[in-house]
Amino acid sequence: LAQAIRCWIVDQNLNAAMKTVMLLLVLSASASVGTASALQTETNPLSKVYDLMDELVAKIKKDGEAEAKAYAEYFAWCDDMAKNAGFEIKTAESKKEKLQAQIAELTSSITVAVSKIEELVAAIAADDAELKNATAIRKKENAEFTKNEAELMDCVATLEKAISILTKEMEKNPAALAQIDTSSTQRLVQTLGAVIDAAGFAGADKTKLVALVQSQQSSQSDDDQEDAGAPAAAAYKSHSSGIIDVLEDMKEKAESELKDLRKEEESSQHNYDMLKQSLVDQINADTKDMEDEKASKAEAEEGKATAEGDLKETLKMLKNTKEQLSTSSGTCMQTAADHEATVNARNEELKAIAVARKILEETTSGAAKESYSLLQVTRLQTRLQTHADLTGLEVVQLVKKLAKKHHSASLAQLASRMSAAIRFGSMGGGDPFAKVKGLITDMIAKLEKEEKEDATEKAYCDEEMGKTEAKRGELMDDESKLSAKIDQATSKSVALMEDIKQLEAELAALMKSQSEMDKIRQEEKADFQAAQADLQMGLEGVRKALTVLRDYYANSDAFVQQPAMPEKHSKATGAGTGIIGILEVVESDFAKNLAKEEAQEDDAQSEYDEVTQENKVTKTMKDQDLKFKTKEVKGLKKAIADLTSDRETISNELAAVNEYYAKLKDRCVAKPETYEERKARREAEIRGLKEALSILESETAFVQRDSHRRHARGFLEAK
């Protein structure tokens, strides 16, 4: 039969009618199954071409889908890389600016610290010099005090000894030492010398006692007037008194001077101690401030070195990130251009195949019938394929039902391709469902691959969502904590600023009060000096006048009371005595006013010194408090700046995390169906396809068994 067909095809000279009759005769003679199987081995070439075109189109589309998916993933990576690099560059730029500002601030702090250290060193040196100078003056004053104290104590001892000796002598001869005349220093010294000689004084004691009398006699009359305080001349008594009374007066005056000297020494020592304490406290405070400034300078230098190192690393990272972004952007742009060219080329290829198929379908249908349509073979094939077609239809309907149930476009496309494959697959002989089974197997593999990828995607989403939510919560907590710290530091800084304003106001009021007190003290001192000069001048004049009048109207220089002399021309003693008495009252008034003015001046000066010292101590304490609070405010401002910078960094990082979290939600959460629904749907599709594949496998085995039986029967009949 095959040889006959070949001869029929070769013989091109026979007409069409003869060819048809001959073919029918040949086909009618071929009634066996073996002959039918032989005919089935001949395939329509155009159908094969169409199958090859379908396979090529499917392959091109499949490759295009795979490339599109890979391109989408790659371009998504490009977008993520560009955004992340942009965030990194933005963060690095912000960090660079902050580090540069920090370095500038630290450099300024170092300069300020150096200047303050120099100022504090100068202040400490000045205070130390002042303390040394005050100490030297104090030592000199103390030496003078020691010397004067020794002299006064010796004077008191000498007078006590003289009084003791004279008291014993008076007990022996009271009349001789009853009275002495103290109106003249020369007479007093002469009389006292005679008394001392009579009392048997030692030579050194005699010289010392006479010297005391000579030094004290010039002011004795003034002391008598001040002690008496009489309002009228009649109240004043004669200067003649006992020698012991004179010595007692000298002793009391010496003891009074000794007491005043010691009081003055005590006051000087107290003032020195207060000044020393103030200077020592100031030196200690300045020393502590200097050490703090040195520590701040060292800390600033260390912070500057660290910031410079961080800036260097930041600049290096910024440069590398920009280079990576530039390189990646170029690569991504080139990949996009290549993908566009590939898509265009694939579309052109699909278009060419579609045009070629359309031309073939429109122009070769008649020629194919004339060349390859064998009526008997077609009928035989139809009889042979009737059961297979029913099975194929069942499988196609099963796949279409799955596609409709699960709204799957891929299954609908598969059903269409299966229908076409079944329609043309049996023409080549062999297994009529081989291509269909391949399509179903490929679809099952695709669905299983998608299921695996979906599971991987689900695990990735769960892991990334967990990590991102944990990181997001951590950053939000850190941002909240930093905001709380910033609020606390700001509140404390505001309170300290209020304290600083109050301290500055108190210091200003204190300085104003001290300035007013200085002005008042200067005015009071000027008034005192003017009054003192007037009183001293008037007192000196009155005393000179009294000396002249007393010398003239004095009694005769008798050591012992004598009877009156015969009357001669006498002086106006009564009138003179009255004048002297009045002048003594004037002298007493001037002396009392002078003493009062001096006492008031001493009290005013003492009160001024005490208040001034208290103001110095208060000012020093407030200055230290102001300095410490100002330093604390500066530290708080720096801490607030650092915390704000950290919060901005965390805010930027949180913004990036939130953006990534939103993308994750779009990718992992915002889907039309959940992972469980997709998994159940895909498993149902796979079960249905496996069921269809099982049906085809069973039908293929049946067809192959039937084909083998028919082929064997035909072979036996032909033989």
C-alpha positions in Angstrom: 0.0 0.0 0.0 2.8 2.4 0.8 4.5 1.6 -2.5 1.2 2.2 -4.3 0.8 5.6 -2.6 4.3 6.6 -3.5 3.6 5.6 -7.1 0.4 7.6 -7.0 2.1 10.7 -5.8 5.1 10.4 -8.3 2.9 9.9 -11.3 2.3 13.5 -12.2 1.0 12.8 -15.7 -2.3 11.1 -14.6 -5.3 13.4 -14.4 -7.1 14.1 -11.2 -10.0 11.8 -11.8 -7.8 8.8 -12.5 -5.9 9.6 -9.3 -9.0 9.7 -7.2 -10.3 6.4 -8.6 -7.0 4.7 -8.2 -6.7 6.0 -4.6 -10.2 4.8 -3.7 -9.4 1.4 -5.1 -6.2 1.2 -3.1 -7.9 2.4 0.1 -10.8 -0.1 -0.3 -8.3 -2.9 -0.6 -6.8 -1.9 2.6 -9.4 -3.1 5.1 -7.0 -4.3 7.8 -5.9 -2.4 10.9 -2.3 -2.7 9.9 -3.0 -0.8 6.7 -4.8 2.0 8.7 -1.8 2.2 11.1 0.5 2.6 8.2 -1.6 5.4 6.8 -1.6 7.2 10.2 2.2 7.4 10.0 1.9 9.9 7.2 1.5 13.4 8.8 0.1 16.6 7.3 3.2 18.9 7.1 1.1 22.1 7.5 -0.4 20.8 10.8 3.1 20.1 12.0 4.1 23.6 11.0 1.1 25.0 12.9 2.1 22.9 16.0 5.7 24.1 15.7 4.4 27.7 15.5 2.2 27.3 18.5 5.1 25.7 20.5 7.4 28.5 19.4 4.8 31.2 20.3 4.2 29.5 23.7 8.0 29.3 24.3 8.5 33.0 23.3 5.7 34.1 25.6 6.9 31.9 28.4 10.4 33.3 28.0 9.0 36.8 27.9 7.0 36.2 31.1 10.1 34.9 32.8 12.2 37.8 31.6 9.4 40.3 32.6 9.3 38.8 36.1 13.1 38.9 36.4 13.1 42.4 35.0 10.4 43.5 37.5 12.3 42.0 40.4 15.6 43.6 39.2 14.0 47.0 38.6 12.3 46.8 42.1 15.8 46.1 43.4 17.0 49.2 41.5 14.2 51.3 43.0 15.0 50.0 46.5 18.7 50.5 46.0 18.2 54.0 44.8 15.8 54.9 47.7 18.1 53.3 50.3 21.1 55.0 48.8 19.2 58.3 48.7 18.4 57.8 52.4 22.0 56.9 53.2 23.2 59.9 51.3 20.7 62.2 53.0 21.6 60.7 56.4 25.3 61.0 55.7 24.9 64.7 54.5 23.0 65.5 57.6 25.5 63.7 59.8 28.3 65.5 57.9 26.7 68.9 58.6 26.2 68.1 62.2 29.7 66.8 62.6 31.1 70.0 61.0 28.9 72.1 63.3 30.0 70.0 66.3 33.7 70.4 65.3 33.2 74.2 64.9 31.5 74.4 68.3 34.1 72.3 70.0 36.9 74.4 68.4 35.1 77.5 69.8 34.8 75.8 73.2 38.5 75.0 73.2 39.3 78.6 72.3 37.0 79.9 75.0 38.4 77.4 77.5 42.0 78.5 76.7 41.0 82.2 77.2 39.2 81.4 80.5 42.2 79.4 81.7 44.5 82.3 81.0 42.1 84.7 82.8 41.8 82.3 85.8 45.6 81.9 85.9 46.0 85.7 86.0 43.2 86.1 88.6 44.8 83.4 90.8 48.2 85.1 90.5 46.7 88.5 91.4 44.9 87.1 94.4 48.0 85.3 95.5 50.0 88.5 95.2 47.4 90.4 97.1 47.4 87.7 99.8 51.2 87.8 100.1 51.2 91.6 100.3 48.4 91.5 103.0 50.4 88.9 104.9 53.6 91.0 104.8 51.7 94.1 106.0 50.1 91.9 108.8 53.5 90.7 109.9 54.8 94.2 110.0 51.8 95.4 112.0 52.1 92.5 114.4 55.8 93.2 114.9 54.9 96.8 115.7 52.2 95.7 118.0 54.5 93.3 119.8 57.0 96.0 120.3 54.5 98.6 121.5 52.8 96.0 123.8 56.1 95.2 125.4 56.9 98.9 126.0 53.5 99.5 127.5 53.6 96.4 129.7 57.0 97.5 130.9 55.7 101.0 131.6 52.8 99.6 133.6 55.1 97.3 135.5 57.5 100.2 136.3 54.6 102.4 137.4 53.2 99.6 139.6 56.7 99.2 141.2 57.0 103.0 141.8 53.6 103.2 143.3 54.4 100.3 145.6 57.7 101.8 146.7 56.2 105.3 147.2 53.3 103.9 149.1 55.7 102.4 151.6 57.7 105.7 151.8 54.5 107.6 152.5 53.7 105.4 155.3 57.1 106.4 156.8 56.9 110.2 156.1 53.4 111.3 155.0 54.1 115.0 155.2 57.0 115.1 152.9 55.2 113.4 150.0 51.7 114.7 150.6 51.5 117.0 147.6 53.5 118.0 144.5 53.0 120.7 142.0 52.1 119.4 138.5 51.5 122.8 136.9 55.0 122.7 135.3 56.7 119.7 133.7 60.1 120.9 134.9 59.0 121.3 138.5 57.2 118.0 138.4 60.3 116.2 137.1 62.5 117.9 139.7 60.1 117.1 142.5 59.6 113.5 141.3 63.4 113.1 141.0 63.8 114.2 144.6 61.1 111.8 145.7 62.6 108.9 143.7 66.1 109.6 145.2 64.6 109.7 148.7 62.7 106.5 148.0 65.8 104.7 146.9 64.9 103.8 143.3 67.4 102.0 141.2 69.1 104.0 138.5 67.4 102.3 135.5 64.0 102.5 137.1 64.6 106.1 138.0 65.5 107.0 134.4 62.6 105.1 133.0 60.1 106.7 135.4 61.4 110.2 134.7 61.1 109.5 131.0 57.5 108.3 131.4 56.7 111.5 133.4 58.2 113.7 130.7 56.4 111.9 127.9 53.0 111.8 129.7 53.0 115.3 131.3 52.4 117.1 128.0 49.0 115.5 127.7 48.1 115.2 131.5 46.2 118.4 131.7 44.1 117.4 128.7 43.3 114.0 130.3 42.4 115.8 133.6 40.0 118.0 131.7 38.4 115.1 129.9 38.1 113.0 133.1 36.6 115.9 135.1 34.1 117.0 132.5 33.1 120.0 134.7 30.6 122.5 133.2 32.1 125.6 134.8 35.5 127.0 135.8 34.7 126.8 139.4 34.4 123.1 139.2 38.1 122.6 138.3 40.5 121.9 141.1 44.2 122.7 141.4 46.7 120.4 139.6 48.5 119.9 142.8 47.9 116.4 144.0 49.7 113.5 145.6 52.6 111.8 143.7 50.9 108.5 144.0 47.8 109.9 142.4 50.0 111.2 139.5 51.5 107.8 139.1 48.2 106.1 139.3 46.9 108.3 136.5 49.9 107.5 134.4 49.3 103.8 135.1 45.7 104.0 134.1 46.5 105.8 130.9 49.2 103.3 130.1 46.8 100.4 130.7 44.1 102.2 128.6 46.6 102.6 125.8 47.6 98.9 126.1 43.9 97.9 126.0 43.3 100.1 122.9 46.5 98.7 121.3 45.4 95.1 121.8 41.8 95.9 120.6 43.3 97.5 117.5 45.5 94.5 117.0 42.6 92.1 117.4 40.6 94.2 114.8 43.5 94.2 112.4 43.9 90.4 112.8 40.2 89.9 112.3 40.2 92.0 109.1 43.3 90.2 107.9 41.7 86.8 108.6 38.5 87.8 106.7 40.5 89.1 103.8 42.7 86.0 103.8 39.7 83.7 103.9 38.0 85.6 101.1 41.2 85.5 98.9 41.8 81.8 99.7 38.2 81.0 98.9 38.5 82.9 95.7 41.8 81.2 94.8 40.3 77.8 95.5 37.2 78.6 93.5 39.3 79.9 90.6 41.5 76.9 90.9 38.5 74.6 90.7 37.1 76.6 87.8 40.5 76.3 86.1 40.6 72.6 86.6 37.1 72.3 85.3 38.0 74.4 82.3 41.0 72.2 81.7 38.8 69.1 81.9 36.3 70.7 79.6 39.1 71.6 77.2 40.4 68.1 77.3 36.9 66.7 76.8 36.3 69.1 73.9 39.6 68.1 72.3 38.7 64.5 72.7 35.3 65.1 71.3 36.7 67.1 68.4 39.2 64.3 67.6 36.3 61.8 67.7 34.1 64.0 65.5 36.9 64.5 63.0 37.4 60.8 62.8 33.6 60.3 62.4 33.5 63.0 59.8 36.3 61.3 57.8 34.5 58.0 57.9 31.2 59.7 57.0 32.8 61.5 54.0 34.4 58.2 52.9 31.0 56.4 53.2 29.3 59.3 51.4 31.7 59.1 48.5 31.4 55.3 48.2 27.6 55.5 48.4 27.4 58.1 45.6 29.8 56.0 43.5 27.7 52.9 44.1 24.5 54.8 43.3 26.1 56.2 40.1 27.3 52.7 39.0 24.0 51.0 39.9 22.0 53.7 38.2 24.0 53.3 35.0 23.6 49.5 35.1 19.9 49.8 35.8 19.4 52.2 32.9 21.3 50.0 30.6 19.3 46.9 31.8 16.1 48.9 31.2 17.2 49.8 27.6 18.2 46.1 26.9 14.9 44.9 28.3 13.0 47.3 26.1 15.0 46.2 23.1 14.3 42.5 24.0 10.6 43.1 24.4 10.4 44.9 21.0 12.4 42.1 19.4 10.1 39.4 20.9 7.0 41.3 19.8 8.4 41.6 16.3 9.0 37.8 16.3 5.5 37.0 17.5 4.1 39.4 15.0 6.1 37.7 12.2 4.9 34.3 13.3 1.3 35.5 13.5 1.5 37.1 10.0 3.1 33.9 8.5 0.4 31.7 10.1 -2.4 34.0 8.9 -1.0 33.9 5.4 -0.7 30.1 5.5 -4.3 29.7 6.9 -5.7 32.0 4.2 -3.8 30.6 1.2 -3.1 26.9 1.8 -6.4 25.4 2.8 -7.3 24.2 -0.7 -3.9 23.0 -1.6 -3.7 21.0 1.6 -7.0 19.3 0.8 -5.7 18.5 -2.6 -2.4 17.3 -1.4 -3.0 15.5 1.9 -6.8 14.8 2.2 -7.4 11.0 2.0 -11.1 10.1 2.4 -10.7 6.5 3.5 -7.8 7.3 5.8 -9.8 10.1 7.4 -12.8 7.9 7.9 -10.6 5.2 9.4 -8.9 7.7 11.7 -12.3 9.0 12.7 -13.5 5.6 13.6 -10.3 4.9 15.5 -10.3 8.2 17.4 -13.9 8.3 18.5 -13.3 6.9 22.0 -10.1 9.0 22.3 -12.0 12.2 21.3 -14.6 11.5 24.0 -11.8 11.1 26.5 -10.1 14.2 25.3 -13.3 16.2 25.5 -13.8 14.9 29.0 -10.4 16.1 30.1 -10.8 19.5 28.4 -14.2 20.0 30.1 -12.6 19.1 33.4 -9.9 21.7 33.0 -12.4 24.3 31.8 -14.5 23.6 34.9 -11.5 24.1 37.1 -10.7 27.3 35.3 -14.2 28.6 35.7 -14.4 27.5 39.4 -11.1 29.2 40.4 -11.3 32.1 37.9 -7.9 31.0 36.5 -6.9 32.5 33.2 -3.9 30.1 32.9 -6.2 27.1 33.2 -8.5 28.5 30.6 -5.6 29.0 28.3 -4.4 25.5 29.0 -7.8 24.1 28.1 -7.7 25.9 24.8 -4.2 24.6 24.0 -5.3 21.1 25.1 -8.3 21.2 22.7 -6.0 22.2 19.8 -3.5 19.6 20.7 -6.1 16.8 20.8 -7.5 18.0 17.5 -4.2 17.7 15.7 -2.2 15.3 17.8 -3.6 12.0 16.4 -2.5 12.8 12.9 1.1 11.9 13.6 0.3 8.5 15.1 1.6 7.1 18.4 0.2 8.5 21.6 -2.6 11.0 20.7 -2.4 12.6 24.1 1.4 13.0 24.5 1.3 16.8 23.9 -1.7 17.2 26.1 0.0 15.2 28.9 3.0 17.4 28.5 0.9 20.5 28.8 -0.8 19.3 31.9 2.5 18.1 33.4 4.1 21.5 32.7 1.1 23.3 34.2 1.3 21.1 37.3 5.0 21.8 37.6 4.3 25.5 37.2 1.6 25.5 39.9 3.9 23.5 42.2 6.7 26.0 41.5 4.4 28.9 42.2 3.2 27.2 45.4 6.8 26.8 46.5 7.6 30.4 45.6 4.5 31.6 47.4 5.5 29.6 50.5 8.9 31.2 50.3 7.4 34.6 49.8 5.1 34.0 52.8 8.1 33.0 55.0 10.0 36.0 53.8 7.0 38.3 54.5 6.4 36.9 57.9 10.1 37.3 58.8 10.5 40.8 57.3 7.2 42.0 58.8 8.2 40.7 62.2 11.7 42.3 62.0 10.3 45.6 60.6 7.6 45.8 63.2 10.1 45.1 66.0 12.5 47.7 64.6 9.7 50.2 64.1 8.6 49.7 67.7 12.1 50.1 69.0 12.7 53.3 67.0 9.4 54.7 68.2 10.3 53.9 71.8 13.7 55.5 71.4 12.2 58.6 69.8 9.7 58.9 72.7 12.5 58.5 75.3 14.6 61.1 73.6 11.7 63.5 73.4 11.0 63.0 77.1 14.7 63.7 77.9 14.7 66.8 75.7 11.6 68.1 77.4 13.2 67.5 80.9 16.4 69.1 79.9 14.6 72.1 78.3 12.4 72.5 81.5 15.5 72.4 83.7 17.4 74.8 81.4 14.4 77.3 81.6 14.4 77.1 85.4 18.2 77.6 85.6 17.9 80.6 83.2 15.3 82.1 85.6 17.7 81.5 88.5 20.5 83.2 86.5 18.3 86.2 85.8 17.4 86.5 89.5 21.1 86.1 90.5 22.2 88.8 88.0 19.5 91.1 89.3 20.6 90.5 92.9 24.2 91.1 92.0 23.3 94.3 90.2 21.3 95.4 93.3 24.2 94.5 95.5 26.7 96.4 93.4 24.4 99.4 93.3 24.0 99.3 97.1 27.8 98.9 97.6 28.4 101.8 95.2 25.9 104.0 97.1 27.4 103.0 100.4 30.9 103.8 99.1 29.7 107.3 98.1 28.0 107.9 101.4 31.1 106.7 103.3 33.4 109.0 101.3 31.1 111.9 102.0 31.0 111.1 105.7 34.7 110.7 105.8 35.2 114.0 104.1 32.9 115.7 106.6 34.7 114.0 109.5 38.1 115.1 108.2 36.9 118.7 107.9 35.4 118.7 111.4 38.4 117.0 112.8 40.7 119.6 111.4 38.6 122.4 112.8 38.3 120.8 116.2 42.0 119.9 116.4 43.0 123.4 115.4 40.6 125.0 117.9 41.7 122.6 120.7 45.3 123.3 120.0 44.7 127.1 120.1 42.8 126.8 123.4 45.5 124.7 125.0 48.2 127.2 123.9 46.2 130.0 125.4 45.7 128.1 128.6 49.4 127.4 128.8 50.2 131.1 128.4 47.7 132.1 131.0 48.6 129.4 133.5 52.3 130.2 133.3 51.5 133.8 134.0 48.9 133.4 136.8 50.6 130.3 138.4 51.2 130.2 142.2 54.8 130.4 143.6 56.9 127.3 143.0 56.9 125.9 146.6 57.3 122.3 147.1 55.7 122.6 150.6 52.8 124.8 151.5 54.1 128.2 152.7 52.5 131.3 154.3 51.5 134.2 152.0 54.2 136.9 151.3 53.7 140.6 152.1 51.4 142.4 149.6 53.0 144.1 146.7 51.8 144.8 143.2 49.7 141.7 142.5 48.5 140.2 139.3 44.8 140.0 138.4 44.7 136.5 139.5 40.9 136.4 140.0 40.1 137.6 136.5 42.8 135.4 135.1 41.5 132.4 136.9 38.0 133.1 135.6 39.3 133.3 132.0 41.3 130.1 132.5 38.2 128.4 133.9 36.1 129.4 130.8 38.9 128.3 128.5 39.1 125.0 130.3 35.3 124.6 129.6 35.9 125.4 126.0 38.8 123.0 125.9 36.6 120.3 127.4 33.8 121.0 124.8 36.3 120.9 121.9 37.9 117.7 123.3 34.5 116.0 123.8 33.3 117.0 120.3 36.5 115.7 118.8 36.3 112.4 120.7 32.6 112.1 119.7 33.5 112.8 116.0 36.3 110.3 116.1 34.1 107.6 117.9 31.4 108.2 115.3 33.9 107.9 112.5 35.4 104.7 114.0 31.9 103.2 114.3 30.9 104.3 110.8 34.1 102.9 109.3 33.8 99.7 111.3 30.2 99.2 110.1 31.2 100.1 106.6 34.1 97.6 106.7 31.8 94.9 108.1 29.0 95.5 105.5 31.6 95.7 102.7 33.1 92.4 103.8 29.7 90.8 103.9 28.9 92.1 100.5 32.2 90.7 99.2 31.4 87.3 100.6 27.8 87.4 99.2 29.1 88.6 95.9 31.7 85.8 95.7 29.0 83.2 96.6 26.5 84.6 94.1 29.3 84.8 91.4 30.2 81.2 92.0 26.5 80.2 91.9 26.0 82.2 88.7 29.1 80.6 87.2 28.1 77.1 88.0 24.5 77.6 86.8 25.7 79.2 83.6 28.0 76.3 83.0 25.2 73.9 83.8 22.9 75.7 81.3 25.6 75.5 78.7 25.9 71.7 79.3 22.2 71.3 79.1 22.1 73.2 75.8 24.8 70.9 74.4 22.9 67.9 75.7 19.7 69.2 74.1 21.5 69.7 70.8 23.0 66.2 71.0 19.6 64.6 71.9 17.9 66.6 69.2 20.4 65.4 66.7 20.0 61.8 67.9 16.2 62.2 67.6 16.4 63.6 64.1 18.7 60.6 63.1 16.2 58.2 64.6 13.3 60.0 63.0 15.0 59.7 59.6 15.6 56.1 60.2 12.0 55.6 61.4 10.8 57.3 58.2 12.8 54.9 56.1 11.5 52.0 58.1 7.9 53.2 57.8 8.3 53.5 54.1 9.8 50.0 53.8 7.0 48.8 56.1 4.4 50.3 53.8 6.0 48.6 50.8 6.0 45.3 52.7 2.3 45.7 53.5 1.6 46.4 49.8 3.6 43.3 48.9 2.6 41.0 51.7 -0.8 42.2 53.1 -2.6 44.2 50.4 -3.6 41.2 48.2 -7.0 40.1 46.9 -6.8 36.7 48.6 -4.8 35.4 51.6 -2.0 33.0 51.4 -4.2 30.2 52.8 -6.8 30.9 50.1 -4.2 30.9 47.4 -2.7 27.7 48.7 -6.1 25.9 48.9 -7.0 27.1 45.3 -3.6 26.0 43.9 -3.9 22.6 45.6 -7.4 22.1 44.1 -6.1 23.0 40.7 -3.2 20.6 41.0 -5.5 17.8 42.1 -7.8 18.4 39.2 -4.9 18.5 36.7 -3.5 15.3 38.2 -7.0 13.7 37.8 -7.1 14.8 34.1 -3.6 13.4 33.6 -4.7 10.1 35.2 -7.6 9.9 32.8 -5.3 10.5 29.8 -2.8 8.0 31.1 -5.6 5.3 31.3 -7.0 6.2 27.8 -3.5 6.1 26.3 -2.9 2.7 27.7 -6.2 1.5 26.3 -5.6 3.0 22.8 -2.1 1.5 22.7 -3.4 -2.0 23.6 -6.2 -1.8 21.0 -3.7 -0.5 18.4 -1.3 -3.4 19.1 -4.2 -6.0 18.7 -5.3 -4.5 15.4 -1.8 -4.3 14.1 -1.2 -8.0 14.9 -4.5 -9.0 13.3 -3.7 -7.1 10.2 -0.3 -8.5 10.0 -1.7 -12.1 10.2 -4.3 -11.4 7.6 -1.8 -9.9 5.2 0.5 -12.8 5.6 
